[in-house]
């Protein structure tokens, strides 16, 4: 009886079935880790934007603090990082 063929094995010529399985498991782990980082980063974005909103609400509308500017820059960098990670 021939060994059971994996459906994607024809897409990875030259790789043995154990190598293909290992490759797919590594890919699944990378995807899981990527998702965890996205969740953590988006939670951090929510926390940063909430903190920035509270600072803005409490501040004088004519004055922006250095801390508010730094927080906005951190939000911008993190949002860009999340966007790039989502794009792949």
N, C-alpha and C positions, 0 to 999 in steps of 0.2 A: 504494500500500500504506500503511495507516495506521501511525503510529509505534507501537512496542511499548509497551504500557501496563504500568506497574509495579503489582504486586498491591495495594499500599497507597495508590496514588494517589487512589483514590476516598474515602479517609479524610482527605485533605488538599485539600479543594476550594479553588480559587483559586490554587493553587501550580503553577508550571510543573514539568515533569519534571526539569529541571536543579536547580531549587530544592528539590524533594523529595529528589533524590539528595544534594545538599549537606547538607540537614537530617538525613538518615539517617546520613551520614558523621560529622557533628558529634555526633550522638547516640551513635554507636558509639565515637567518641573519648572522650566523657565517661564512658561505661561502662567503657572500658579504664582511664582515669585513676582512676576510683573504685575499681576492683578493685586497682590498684597501691597506692593509699593504704591500702586495707583490709589488704592483705598486709603492707605496711610497719608499719602500726599494730599488727597482731596479733603480728608479730615483736617489736616493741618491748614489747608487753604480756608476752610470754613472758620476755624478758630482764629486765624489771622485777620480775616475780613470782619469777623464779629468784633474783635478787639479794636480794629481800626475804626469801625463804625461807632463804637462806644466812645473812643477818643474824639472823633469828629463831633459827635453829639454833645460832648461835655466841653468842647473848646469854644473859644471866641471865633466867630465865623471869619474874622479878618486876619487871623493868625494861624499859620500851620507850623506845628512843632517839627523839630528835626526827627523825633521818634516816629511821628506820623509819616514823614517822607521815607524813612528807612523801612518802616513796615510796608508801605505801598510798593517800594522797590523789591522787598522780599516776596511779596505776593506776586508781583509781575514775573520774577525769576521762576518761582515755583509753578506758576500757571503755564509759563512757556515750557518748562520741563515736562509737566503733565501732558501738555498738548503734543510734544514731540514723542513721548512714550506711547501715547494713544495711536499716533500715526504709524508707529512701528519702526 
